[in-house]
Amino acid sequence: MAGNGTSGKAVNVVSILLALLFLLNGGMKIAGMMVDQFAVWGYPAWFQYLIGVAEALAGVGFLRRPTRFLAAVIVVPIMAGAIYTLVRAGTAPQAAMPAVALLLGLFVAKKSR
């Protein structure tokens, strides 16, 4: 687990940022705000809700030290899938945000084990 030093503080800050990001994005998906976009990407509507629930749960997980590693394990493959989807759709520049989230998730996972 992360210590109380600079590294521990960085993990805390990054975890809070990731929690906010995934609670917001997951909530948008759960609310059905991205059905059209998921259809454009070729995914069924139910997939949006599945991803939304996983992201929201991970967002909650980032808020507690004991569950941060699990939250990161959840979001890293989701962000890899998002990057793949955006590159495949020809919108590679939009993959920057999921790439940053993936890297931050890896950082939290490494420091939270």
Secondary structure as UniProt FT lines:
FT   HELIX           6..30
FT   TURN            31..34
FT   HELIX           35..40
FT   TURN            41..42
FT   HELIX           45..61
FT   TURN            62..63
FT   HELIX           65..67
FT   HELIX           68..88
FT   TURN            89..90
FT   HELIX           92..95
FT   HELIX           96..112
//
